[in-house]
Amino acid sequence: MALGILGKKLGMTQIFDQTGRAIPVTVIQAGPCVVTQVKTPDTDGYGAIQVGFEETTEKSLNRPKLGHLNRSGSAPLRYLKEYRVEVATEYELGQSITADTFTVGQLVDVRGKSIGRGFAGYQKRHNFRRGPMAHGSKNHRLPGSTGAGTTPGRVYPGKRMAGHLGDSQVTIRKLEVVQVDSDRHLLLIKGAIPGKPGGLVSITPAKWVKA
């Protein structure tokens, strides 16, 4: 387990490699994040680091959160997130976590909230096929059967039906870091990531990467 970082999606663009090949990338403002709490197996039962991102005003936070941040000497921070680490004692309160935590070519997992699409039907939400489009058909975009009749006499939970689409946490795995700009706290990651520009994302080293 390794430490991650919080950031904001700025948008997408493309860059060109040495052979002239265009690479689509997402630009992320990664940090700087501040270590606001250190958890060790002796005190909390496991090792983890809590980091904060994006300064805000004191009036936008409640008293418990302000007291927690004051204990670590941190400024008022809008977002807090915890990352599991193997050796938590390697980090100190107030330490800055920046984009140079990652290296070019490294694979990362990016987690963010997908764009909300509101209420969506079966075709858009679950890629159902349409029914016959002839004049006599009454099943153009309907779901068809949703289950048996008398037994069980109800629709099972989890049945794919129309409903709220998007606005949920999504993780895209094994994306490649193309560039690291530590001076401007930017990460350029190959491909698209969830969410709209300005959305909060969490970046961690990819899991299950073959050595």
C-alpha positions in Angstrom: 0.0 0.0 0.0 1.2 3.4 -0.9 0.1 7.0 -0.3 -2.3 8.7 -2.7 -3.1 12.3 -3.3 -6.2 14.4 -3.8 -6.6 16.7 -6.8 -9.0 18.5 -9.2 -9.8 17.6 -12.7 -8.9 20.6 -14.9 -9.9 19.2 -18.3 -8.6 17.2 -21.2 -6.1 18.0 -24.0 -3.6 16.2 -26.1 0.2 16.1 -26.2 2.6 14.7 -28.8 5.4 12.2 -28.1 8.8 12.1 -29.9 7.3 10.2 -32.8 4.5 12.7 -33.4 1.8 10.4 -32.0 -1.1 12.3 -30.3 -1.8 11.2 -26.8 -5.1 12.2 -25.1 -4.5 13.2 -21.5 -6.5 14.5 -18.6 -4.9 17.4 -16.7 -5.2 17.2 -12.9 -4.1 19.7 -10.3 -2.7 17.2 -7.8 -2.3 18.7 -4.4 -0.5 20.1 -2.6 -2.0 18.1 0.2 -1.2 18.4 3.9 -0.9 15.5 6.3 -3.5 16.2 9.0 -3.4 13.0 11.0 -1.1 10.0 11.4 -2.7 6.7 12.5 -0.5 3.9 13.7 -1.2 0.3 14.7 -0.5 1.1 18.4 -2.9 4.0 18.6 -5.6 3.1 16.0 -5.1 -0.5 15.1 -3.9 0.1 11.6 -1.5 2.4 9.7 -2.9 5.2 7.7 -2.4 8.9 6.7 -5.1 11.5 6.5 -4.5 14.3 4.1 -6.3 17.6 3.5 -6.7 19.5 0.2 -7.8 23.0 -0.8 -7.8 25.8 1.7 -11.1 27.4 2.6 -12.5 29.8 5.2 -13.1 29.0 8.8 -16.8 29.8 8.7 -17.3 27.1 6.1 -16.2 24.3 8.5 -17.9 23.2 11.7 -16.2 23.3 15.2 -15.2 19.6 15.3 -13.4 19.8 12.0 -11.7 23.1 12.9 -10.5 21.6 16.1 -9.2 18.5 14.3 -7.2 20.7 11.9 -5.9 23.0 14.6 -4.5 20.0 16.4 -2.2 19.4 13.4 -1.5 23.1 12.8 -3.2 23.0 9.4 -5.1 25.8 7.7 -8.9 25.2 7.2 -9.1 22.6 4.5 -12.2 21.7 2.4 -11.5 18.0 1.8 -10.0 15.2 4.0 -9.2 11.7 2.9 -7.4 8.8 4.5 -5.0 6.5 2.8 -3.7 3.2 4.2 0.1 2.9 4.3 2.5 0.2 5.6 4.7 2.5 7.7 2.8 5.5 8.9 5.7 6.8 11.1 7.5 7.8 7.9 5.1 10.8 7.7 4.7 13.9 10.0 1.9 16.2 10.7 1.9 19.2 8.4 4.1 17.4 5.8 3.3 18.4 2.2 2.3 15.8 -0.3 2.9 17.0 -3.9 2.6 15.7 -7.4 6.2 14.4 -7.5 4.9 11.5 -5.4 4.3 9.9 -8.8 6.7 9.3 -11.7 6.3 9.3 -15.5 5.2 5.9 -16.7 3.7 4.8 -13.4 0.2 3.2 -13.4 -2.4 4.8 -11.2 -6.0 4.3 -10.2 -8.2 7.5 -10.4 -11.5 7.7 -8.4 -14.0 10.5 -8.9 -17.7 11.2 -9.1 -19.2 10.6 -12.5 -21.3 13.3 -14.3 -25.0 13.1 -13.2 -27.4 12.3 -16.1 -30.7 12.5 -14.2 -33.4 9.9 -14.8 -32.6 7.6 -17.7 -34.4 4.8 -19.4 -33.4 1.2 -20.1 -31.5 1.8 -23.3 -29.4 4.7 -22.1 -28.8 3.4 -18.6 -28.2 -0.3 -19.2 -27.8 -0.6 -23.0 -30.9 -2.6 -23.5 -32.0 -3.3 -27.1 -35.1 -1.8 -28.5 -38.2 -3.8 -29.3 -39.6 -4.0 -32.9 -40.1 -0.5 -34.4 -43.0 -1.5 -36.7 -46.4 0.3 -36.4 -48.0 -2.7 -34.7 -45.4 -2.9 -31.9 -46.2 -1.6 -28.5 -42.7 -2.4 -27.1 -40.3 0.1 -28.6 -38.4 1.0 -25.4 -40.1 -1.0 -22.7 -38.1 -3.4 -20.5 -40.0 -6.6 -21.1 -40.5 -9.1 -18.3 -39.1 -8.1 -14.9 -39.6 -11.5 -13.2 -42.0 -14.4 -12.6 -45.6 -14.0 -11.5 -47.1 -15.5 -8.4 -43.7 -16.9 -7.3 -41.9 -14.8 -6.1 -44.6 -12.2 -6.7 -42.2 -9.3 -6.5 -39.2 -7.8 -8.4 -35.9 -8.8 -7.0 -33.6 -6.1 -5.7 -30.9 -5.1 -8.1 -33.0 -5.7 -11.2 -31.8 -3.5 -14.0 -34.5 -0.9 -14.6 -34.9 2.8 -15.5 -33.6 5.3 -12.8 -30.9 7.7 -11.7 -27.9 7.5 -14.0 -24.4 8.9 -13.0 -23.5 11.0 -10.0 -21.7 8.0 -8.4 -18.2 7.1 -7.4 -16.3 5.5 -10.3 -12.7 4.2 -10.3 -10.7 3.9 -13.6 -7.8 1.6 -13.1 -4.3 1.3 -14.5 -4.0 4.7 -16.2 -0.5 5.8 -17.2 1.1 9.0 -15.9 2.4 10.8 -19.0 3.9 14.0 -17.4 4.6 15.4 -13.9 4.9 19.1 -13.5 5.9 19.5 -9.8 6.3 23.3 -10.1 2.6 23.8 -11.1 1.3 20.7 -9.2 0.0 19.1 -12.4 -0.3 15.5 -13.4 -1.0 14.5 -17.0 -2.7 11.1 -17.1 -3.4 9.2 -20.3 -7.1 8.8 -21.1 -10.3 10.1 -19.6 -11.3 10.1 -15.9 -14.7 10.4 -14.2 -16.4 13.8 -13.5 -16.6 17.3 -14.8 -13.8 19.9 -14.8 -13.4 21.1 -11.3 -14.4 17.8 -9.8 -12.5 16.2 -6.9 -10.5 13.1 -7.7 -8.3 10.7 -5.7 -5.2 9.3 -7.3 -3.5 6.2 -5.9 -0.8 3.8 -7.2 -2.5 1.1 -9.2 -3.3 -2.2 -7.5 -2.5 -5.6 -8.9 0.3 -4.4 -11.2 2.6 -7.3 -12.3 6.2 -6.8 -11.3 
